């Protein structure tokens, strides 16, 4: 018999489709397109992606990739908060980006920047002691924030950075 701890692991819940990237993001984007009188085909053309990419996203059949979020923000100047309605949305988005990033720390830092933009950047600047301009620069596509900056921003966003061993890895 399987114990409840095993049943409630995030991996098992994901496999059962009970948790995962925020599917609500597509619904919010669909509403945004409707308010702007744009179709999925219009969005696909504007964002330079396949129409099926937009259709799957707005129908909740695929997750919001960091590339698509970045394109939407750049092309439509849509506020990123369109995609993040709850802290759970933000957490699930970051978890999905970390999984997708593999060994690419730039991808994770960019995801953190997307989340930072979704929050009140002025308040984040006050909470971190880093100027708004400094935060925008650090998390821009050309930015290269220090670990100290990443840690301060994560903490101000209510996130904790943790480290754990991988499988049977031995620490020296």
N, C-alpha and C positions, 0 to 999 in steps of 0.2 A: 504494500500500500504506500502511496506517495504522500509525504507530509505536506501540510499547508504552506510551509515556507518554500518548498520546491514549486508548488503550483503558483505562488504569488511572485516568483522571480520576474524581473522585467523582461528577460528573454522569453519566458513562456507566455507572458501576457502579450508581448509583441507578436509572437507566432500565432496566437489565437486572434490577433487583430483587435485586441482591447485597448492597446495604447500604441502610440506612434507619433509621427510628425503631425503638426496641427492641420487637420483636414479643413478646419474652419477658415483657414487662410484663403482657400479657393473660393469659398462662398463670399467672403468679404470682397475679394477682387472682382468676382462676377457682379456684385452690387455696384462696385465702383465703375465698372464698364457700362452698366446699365444707366447709371446717373450721367455718364458722359456720352450716352448714345453711341457706344462702340460695340462691335460684335467681336466674337472670338477671332474671326478672320482678320479684322482690323488690328486687334492686339498682336496677333501672330506676325503680321506684316510690320507693324511698328517696332516690335521687339526682336525682329529677325530670328524667329523660331518657327517650328512647324505648327500648323493649326492644331494638330493632334496634341501637342504639348500643352497648349492653352486649354483645350477642351478637357483633357484629362485632369488638369490642375483645377479648373473651376468646377468640375463635377466631383471633386474629392477623390479621384482615382490615383493621383500622384501627389507627392509632397512638393513643397515649395523649396526649390534648390536655392542655394545662395546666389548662383548666377542669375536665375530668373528674378529673385528679389532685387538684386542690384540693377538689372535692366529695367524693371518696372519703376523703381525709384528714380532712375536717371531719365527715362523716356517720358514718363507721365508726371514726374515730380510728385508722385503719390506719397503721402505720409506713410512711413513704415508701420505706424501703428494700425494701419488697415489690416495688417497680417497678424498682429499680436493683441488679442483682446484680453488675455488673462496671463498671469504669471506662469500658469501651466503651459500655455502656448509657447511662451518664451523658453521655458525649460526643455520642452520636447523638441523645439526647433534647434536649440543648442546641442542637445544630445544627438539629434540626427546629423548635424554638421560634424560633430566630433567623430561619429561612426564613419561618415562619408570621407572625412579628411585623411584617414589612414595615418600616414607619417608626414603630413603637410601642415606644419604649425601656422603658416600664413593663412590657410583656409580657416582655421579655428579663430585666429585673431580677427580676420575679416568678419566672421559670424558674430563675434563679440561686438565689433563695431556696428554691425547692422542692428543689434539689440540696443546698443547705446544710443543710436539715432532714434530708436523707437521710444526711448524714455526722454525725459526733460533734460536736455544737454546742459542747460544753465545750472540746474540742481546737481547734476552729475559733476560739473566743474567745481561747484562749492564742496561737494562731498569728497572729492578726490584731491582738491588743492591744485588742480591742473586747469589752466585756462580753457575756455570753450574752443578757442582757436587751436590750442595745443592738442585737444582731444580730436577735433576734426582732422587735423594734420596727421596725428598718430594713426588714426583708423581709416585714412584715405587709401585708395588703391596703391599709392606710392609710399604710404607710411610704413614705418618700421618701429613700432613701439617697443620700449624696453620691457623686460619682464616685470619690473616694478610698476610701470604704467598699467600693464595688463592686470596685475594683481590688485592694484588700487581700484580700477574700473570694475573688475569682477566683484570685489567686496562691496563697493558702492551700489552695485546692482543686486546685492543680496545673494551672490554666488560665492561658493567656496572652491578653491582649487585644491585638489587632492592628488596624491600619488600612491600607486599600489603596484605590487609586483605582478608580473605577467606569468600566468601558469606556473610552470616549474622553474622559473628564473631564479638563479642564485645571486644574492648580493655579494659583492667582493668584500 
